[in-house]
Amino acid sequence: MTSDPEESVRLQGYGEMTLRTAVETLMRLAPRKRTDAAVFRVRDGVRLAQSEIAELASNWGIEPAPHVRSPRLVPEQHWQDMVRGMVREAPLPSLLVAFLVGVLVARR
């Protein structure tokens, strides 16, 4: 099957993009999420099959994300990225307390 990499498609949950971008995005997802995702052609609304997406990825040299089973196999994140993630998920009172503790420590 030959598909234009610049063809406009809609990736469920991500919006409209080119076919190559949709395939790259899908291949970066975890295997379970990858099977749940759907790609639709904008021109006719047809859903692309998983086998078709896998074939396009192999033709274009796009490798799927590895399936990681153990947290020890995941590379360590940089501490700034971890703090950003905690701040995004922290409730407001916790952030206020952390800010006040930071102010007290800075003044000493």
FENBELUR-V874256 format. One record per residue. N is the residue number from 1. RES is the residue in one letter. PSI is psi as a letter, one per 30 degrees, with the letter a starting at -180 (999 if undefined). Layout:
{{N/RES/PSI} {N/RES/PSI}}
//
This chain:
{{1/M/k} {2/T/k} {3/S/k} {4/D/k} {5/P/f} {6/E/g} {7/E/k} {8/S/k} {9/V/l} {10/R/j} {11/L/k} {12/Q/k} {13/G/f} {14/Y/f} {15/G/a} {16/E/k} {17/M/l} {18/T/l} {19/L/e} {20/R/e} {21/T/e} {22/A/e} {23/V/e} {24/E/e} {25/T/e} {26/L/e} {27/M/f} {28/R/f} {29/L/l} {30/A/l} {31/P/e} {32/R/e} {33/K/e} {34/R/e} {35/T/f} {36/D/f} {37/A/l} {38/A/k} {39/V/k} {40/F/k} {41/R/k} {42/V/e} {43/R/e} {44/D/f} {45/G/g} {46/V/k} {47/R/k} {48/L/k} {49/A/l} {50/Q/e} {51/S/e} {52/E/e} {53/I/e} {54/A/e} {55/E/e} {56/L/e} {57/A/e} {58/S/e} {59/N/e} {60/W/f} {61/G/g} {62/I/j} {63/E/k} {64/P/l} {65/A/k} {66/P/l} {67/H/j} {68/V/k} {69/R/f} {70/S/k} {71/P/f} {72/R/f} {73/L/f} {74/V/k} {75/P/k} {76/E/k} {77/Q/l} {78/H/k} {79/W/e} {80/Q/e} {81/D/e} {82/M/e} {83/V/e} {84/R/e} {85/G/e} {86/M/e} {87/V/e} {88/R/e} {89/E/f} {90/A/k} {91/P/l} {92/L/e} {93/P/e} {94/S/e} {95/L/e} {96/L/e} {97/V/e} {98/A/e} {99/F/e} {100/L/e} {101/V/e} {102/G/e} {103/V/e} {104/L/e} {105/V/e} {106/A/e} {107/R/f} {108/R/999}}
//
